[in-house]
């Protein structure tokens, strides 16, 4: 994932509104996060390793491991 210049990507009105709340680097997670996490769990249940899953979903293997851990913790509660 590459950084984008908000002044180029966002309409000026929206950029002004965002600046009212935060100035500096800002991470905006993708909207499909929950669906992506479900896909990661499905691939894991099929026996794929985190490194293999990472290549499929375009994340780092470490992030895939974190998502799997978080999902398993949520299932316990």
Phi and psi in radians as a Rosetta constraint file:
Dihedral C 1 N 2 CA 2 C 2 CIRCULARHARMONIC -1.795 0.35
Dihedral N 2 CA 2 C 2 N 3 CIRCULARHARMONIC 2.668 0.35
Dihedral C 2 N 3 CA 3 C 3 CIRCULARHARMONIC -1.274 0.35
Dihedral N 3 CA 3 C 3 N 4 CIRCULARHARMONIC 2.532 0.35
Dihedral C 3 N 4 CA 4 C 4 CIRCULARHARMONIC -2.160 0.35
Dihedral N 4 CA 4 C 4 N 5 CIRCULARHARMONIC 2.561 0.35
Dihedral C 4 N 5 CA 5 C 5 CIRCULARHARMONIC -1.372 0.35
Dihedral N 5 CA 5 C 5 N 6 CIRCULARHARMONIC 2.057 0.35
Dihedral C 5 N 6 CA 6 C 6 CIRCULARHARMONIC -1.067 0.35
Dihedral N 6 CA 6 C 6 N 7 CIRCULARHARMONIC -0.548 0.35
Dihedral C 6 N 7 CA 7 C 7 CIRCULARHARMONIC -1.140 0.35
Dihedral N 7 CA 7 C 7 N 8 CIRCULARHARMONIC -0.414 0.35
Dihedral C 7 N 8 CA 8 C 8 CIRCULARHARMONIC -1.595 0.35
Dihedral N 8 CA 8 C 8 N 9 CIRCULARHARMONIC -0.663 0.35
Dihedral C 8 N 9 CA 9 C 9 CIRCULARHARMONIC -1.456 0.35
Dihedral N 9 CA 9 C 9 N 10 CIRCULARHARMONIC -0.672 0.35
Dihedral C 9 N 10 CA 10 C 10 CIRCULARHARMONIC -1.692 0.35
Dihedral N 10 CA 10 C 10 N 11 CIRCULARHARMONIC 2.610 0.35
Dihedral C 10 N 11 CA 11 C 11 CIRCULARHARMONIC -1.114 0.35
Dihedral N 11 CA 11 C 11 N 12 CIRCULARHARMONIC 2.572 0.35
Dihedral C 11 N 12 CA 12 C 12 CIRCULARHARMONIC -0.953 0.35
Dihedral N 12 CA 12 C 12 N 13 CIRCULARHARMONIC -0.669 0.35
Dihedral C 12 N 13 CA 13 C 13 CIRCULARHARMONIC -1.110 0.35
Dihedral N 13 CA 13 C 13 N 14 CIRCULARHARMONIC -0.736 0.35
Dihedral C 13 N 14 CA 14 C 14 CIRCULARHARMONIC -1.189 0.35
Dihedral N 14 CA 14 C 14 N 15 CIRCULARHARMONIC -0.710 0.35
Dihedral C 14 N 15 CA 15 C 15 CIRCULARHARMONIC -1.039 0.35
Dihedral N 15 CA 15 C 15 N 16 CIRCULARHARMONIC -0.738 0.35
Dihedral C 15 N 16 CA 16 C 16 CIRCULARHARMONIC -1.082 0.35
Dihedral N 16 CA 16 C 16 N 17 CIRCULARHARMONIC -0.710 0.35
Dihedral C 16 N 17 CA 17 C 17 CIRCULARHARMONIC -1.145 0.35
Dihedral N 17 CA 17 C 17 N 18 CIRCULARHARMONIC -0.727 0.35
Dihedral C 17 N 18 CA 18 C 18 CIRCULARHARMONIC -1.090 0.35
Dihedral N 18 CA 18 C 18 N 19 CIRCULARHARMONIC -0.734 0.35
Dihedral C 18 N 19 CA 19 C 19 CIRCULARHARMONIC -1.093 0.35
Dihedral N 19 CA 19 C 19 N 20 CIRCULARHARMONIC -0.407 0.35
Dihedral C 19 N 20 CA 20 C 20 CIRCULARHARMONIC -1.143 0.35
Dihedral N 20 CA 20 C 20 N 21 CIRCULARHARMONIC -0.439 0.35
Dihedral C 20 N 21 CA 21 C 21 CIRCULARHARMONIC -1.833 0.35
Dihedral N 21 CA 21 C 21 N 22 CIRCULARHARMONIC -0.526 0.35
Dihedral C 21 N 22 CA 22 C 22 CIRCULARHARMONIC -2.765 0.35
Dihedral N 22 CA 22 C 22 N 23 CIRCULARHARMONIC 2.406 0.35
Dihedral C 22 N 23 CA 23 C 23 CIRCULARHARMONIC -2.179 0.35
Dihedral N 23 CA 23 C 23 N 24 CIRCULARHARMONIC 2.265 0.35
Dihedral C 23 N 24 CA 24 C 24 CIRCULARHARMONIC 2.175 0.35
Dihedral N 24 CA 24 C 24 N 25 CIRCULARHARMONIC -2.918 0.35
Dihedral C 24 N 25 CA 25 C 25 CIRCULARHARMONIC -1.176 0.35
Dihedral N 25 CA 25 C 25 N 26 CIRCULARHARMONIC 2.419 0.35
Dihedral C 25 N 26 CA 26 C 26 CIRCULARHARMONIC -2.431 0.35
Dihedral N 26 CA 26 C 26 N 27 CIRCULARHARMONIC 2.189 0.35
Dihedral C 26 N 27 CA 27 C 27 CIRCULARHARMONIC -1.656 0.35
Dihedral N 27 CA 27 C 27 N 28 CIRCULARHARMONIC 2.239 0.35
Dihedral C 27 N 28 CA 28 C 28 CIRCULARHARMONIC -2.013 0.35
Dihedral N 28 CA 28 C 28 N 29 CIRCULARHARMONIC 1.895 0.35
Dihedral C 28 N 29 CA 29 C 29 CIRCULARHARMONIC -1.194 0.35
Dihedral N 29 CA 29 C 29 N 30 CIRCULARHARMONIC 2.663 0.35
Dihedral C 29 N 30 CA 30 C 30 CIRCULARHARMONIC -1.172 0.35
Dihedral N 30 CA 30 C 30 N 31 CIRCULARHARMONIC 2.584 0.35
Dihedral C 30 N 31 CA 31 C 31 CIRCULARHARMONIC -1.159 0.35
Dihedral N 31 CA 31 C 31 N 32 CIRCULARHARMONIC -0.451 0.35
Dihedral C 31 N 32 CA 32 C 32 CIRCULARHARMONIC -1.511 0.35
Dihedral N 32 CA 32 C 32 N 33 CIRCULARHARMONIC 0.334 0.35
Dihedral C 32 N 33 CA 33 C 33 CIRCULARHARMONIC -0.919 0.35
Dihedral N 33 CA 33 C 33 N 34 CIRCULARHARMONIC -0.817 0.35
Dihedral C 33 N 34 CA 34 C 34 CIRCULARHARMONIC -1.167 0.35
Dihedral N 34 CA 34 C 34 N 35 CIRCULARHARMONIC -0.701 0.35
Dihedral C 34 N 35 CA 35 C 35 CIRCULARHARMONIC -1.152 0.35
Dihedral N 35 CA 35 C 35 N 36 CIRCULARHARMONIC -0.702 0.35
Dihedral C 35 N 36 CA 36 C 36 CIRCULARHARMONIC -1.087 0.35
Dihedral N 36 CA 36 C 36 N 37 CIRCULARHARMONIC -0.744 0.35
Dihedral C 36 N 37 CA 37 C 37 CIRCULARHARMONIC -1.112 0.35
Dihedral N 37 CA 37 C 37 N 38 CIRCULARHARMONIC -0.668 0.35
Dihedral C 37 N 38 CA 38 C 38 CIRCULARHARMONIC -1.100 0.35
Dihedral N 38 CA 38 C 38 N 39 CIRCULARHARMONIC -0.713 0.35
Dihedral C 38 N 39 CA 39 C 39 CIRCULARHARMONIC -1.113 0.35
Dihedral N 39 CA 39 C 39 N 40 CIRCULARHARMONIC -0.702 0.35
Dihedral C 39 N 40 CA 40 C 40 CIRCULARHARMONIC -1.093 0.35
Dihedral N 40 CA 40 C 40 N 41 CIRCULARHARMONIC -0.779 0.35
Dihedral C 40 N 41 CA 41 C 41 CIRCULARHARMONIC -1.088 0.35
Dihedral N 41 CA 41 C 41 N 42 CIRCULARHARMONIC -0.753 0.35
Dihedral C 41 N 42 CA 42 C 42 CIRCULARHARMONIC -1.060 0.35
Dihedral N 42 CA 42 C 42 N 43 CIRCULARHARMONIC -0.807 0.35
Dihedral C 42 N 43 CA 43 C 43 CIRCULARHARMONIC -1.122 0.35
Dihedral N 43 CA 43 C 43 N 44 CIRCULARHARMONIC -0.654 0.35
Dihedral C 43 N 44 CA 44 C 44 CIRCULARHARMONIC -1.127 0.35
Dihedral N 44 CA 44 C 44 N 45 CIRCULARHARMONIC -0.741 0.35
Dihedral C 44 N 45 CA 45 C 45 CIRCULARHARMONIC -1.150 0.35
Dihedral N 45 CA 45 C 45 N 46 CIRCULARHARMONIC -0.409 0.35
Dihedral C 45 N 46 CA 46 C 46 CIRCULARHARMONIC -1.436 0.35
Dihedral N 46 CA 46 C 46 N 47 CIRCULARHARMONIC -0.035 0.35
Dihedral C 46 N 47 CA 47 C 47 CIRCULARHARMONIC 1.721 0.35
Dihedral N 47 CA 47 C 47 N 48 CIRCULARHARMONIC 0.087 0.35
Dihedral C 47 N 48 CA 48 C 48 CIRCULARHARMONIC -1.290 0.35
Dihedral N 48 CA 48 C 48 N 49 CIRCULARHARMONIC 2.548 0.35
Dihedral C 48 N 49 CA 49 C 49 CIRCULARHARMONIC -1.407 0.35
Dihedral N 49 CA 49 C 49 N 50 CIRCULARHARMONIC 2.704 0.35
Dihedral C 49 N 50 CA 50 C 50 CIRCULARHARMONIC -0.928 0.35
Dihedral N 50 CA 50 C 50 N 51 CIRCULARHARMONIC -0.651 0.35
Dihedral C 50 N 51 CA 51 C 51 CIRCULARHARMONIC -1.149 0.35
Dihedral N 51 CA 51 C 51 N 52 CIRCULARHARMONIC -0.624 0.35
Dihedral C 51 N 52 CA 52 C 52 CIRCULARHARMONIC -1.231 0.35
Dihedral N 52 CA 52 C 52 N 53 CIRCULARHARMONIC -0.723 0.35
Dihedral C 52 N 53 CA 53 C 53 CIRCULARHARMONIC -1.101 0.35
Dihedral N 53 CA 53 C 53 N 54 CIRCULARHARMONIC -0.719 0.35
Dihedral C 53 N 54 CA 54 C 54 CIRCULARHARMONIC -0.998 0.35
Dihedral N 54 CA 54 C 54 N 55 CIRCULARHARMONIC -0.700 0.35
Dihedral C 54 N 55 CA 55 C 55 CIRCULARHARMONIC -1.159 0.35
Dihedral N 55 CA 55 C 55 N 56 CIRCULARHARMONIC -0.601 0.35
Dihedral C 55 N 56 CA 56 C 56 CIRCULARHARMONIC -1.273 0.35
Dihedral N 56 CA 56 C 56 N 57 CIRCULARHARMONIC -0.742 0.35
Dihedral C 56 N 57 CA 57 C 57 CIRCULARHARMONIC -1.737 0.35
Dihedral N 57 CA 57 C 57 N 58 CIRCULARHARMONIC 0.084 0.35
Dihedral C 57 N 58 CA 58 C 58 CIRCULARHARMONIC 1.065 0.35
Dihedral N 58 CA 58 C 58 N 59 CIRCULARHARMONIC 0.790 0.35
Dihedral C 58 N 59 CA 59 C 59 CIRCULARHARMONIC -2.213 0.35
Dihedral N 59 CA 59 C 59 N 60 CIRCULARHARMONIC 2.965 0.35
Dihedral C 59 N 60 CA 60 C 60 CIRCULARHARMONIC -1.347 0.35
Dihedral N 60 CA 60 C 60 N 61 CIRCULARHARMONIC 2.727 0.35
Dihedral C 60 N 61 CA 61 C 61 CIRCULARHARMONIC -1.084 0.35
Dihedral N 61 CA 61 C 61 N 62 CIRCULARHARMONIC -0.618 0.35
Dihedral C 61 N 62 CA 62 C 62 CIRCULARHARMONIC -1.104 0.35
Dihedral N 62 CA 62 C 62 N 63 CIRCULARHARMONIC -0.742 0.35
Dihedral C 62 N 63 CA 63 C 63 CIRCULARHARMONIC -1.155 0.35
Dihedral N 63 CA 63 C 63 N 64 CIRCULARHARMONIC -0.655 0.35
Dihedral C 63 N 64 CA 64 C 64 CIRCULARHARMONIC -1.073 0.35
Dihedral N 64 CA 64 C 64 N 65 CIRCULARHARMONIC -0.768 0.35
Dihedral C 64 N 65 CA 65 C 65 CIRCULARHARMONIC -1.046 0.35
Dihedral N 65 CA 65 C 65 N 66 CIRCULARHARMONIC -0.724 0.35
Dihedral C 65 N 66 CA 66 C 66 CIRCULARHARMONIC -1.101 0.35
Dihedral N 66 CA 66 C 66 N 67 CIRCULARHARMONIC -0.769 0.35
Dihedral C 66 N 67 CA 67 C 67 CIRCULARHARMONIC -1.104 0.35
Dihedral N 67 CA 67 C 67 N 68 CIRCULARHARMONIC -0.749 0.35
Dihedral C 67 N 68 CA 68 C 68 CIRCULARHARMONIC -1.091 0.35
Dihedral N 68 CA 68 C 68 N 69 CIRCULARHARMONIC -0.753 0.35
Dihedral C 68 N 69 CA 69 C 69 CIRCULARHARMONIC -1.100 0.35
Dihedral N 69 CA 69 C 69 N 70 CIRCULARHARMONIC -0.808 0.35
Dihedral C 69 N 70 CA 70 C 70 CIRCULARHARMONIC -1.068 0.35
Dihedral N 70 CA 70 C 70 N 71 CIRCULARHARMONIC -0.732 0.35
Dihedral C 70 N 71 CA 71 C 71 CIRCULARHARMONIC -1.142 0.35
Dihedral N 71 CA 71 C 71 N 72 CIRCULARHARMONIC -0.701 0.35
Dihedral C 71 N 72 CA 72 C 72 CIRCULARHARMONIC -1.198 0.35
Dihedral N 72 CA 72 C 72 N 73 CIRCULARHARMONIC -0.638 0.35
Dihedral C 72 N 73 CA 73 C 73 CIRCULARHARMONIC -1.139 0.35
Dihedral N 73 CA 73 C 73 N 74 CIRCULARHARMONIC -0.704 0.35
Dihedral C 73 N 74 CA 74 C 74 CIRCULARHARMONIC -1.160 0.35
Dihedral N 74 CA 74 C 74 N 75 CIRCULARHARMONIC -0.566 0.35
Dihedral C 74 N 75 CA 75 C 75 CIRCULARHARMONIC -1.221 0.35
Dihedral N 75 CA 75 C 75 N 76 CIRCULARHARMONIC -0.467 0.35
Dihedral C 75 N 76 CA 76 C 76 CIRCULARHARMONIC -1.297 0.35
Dihedral N 76 CA 76 C 76 N 77 CIRCULARHARMONIC -0.421 0.35
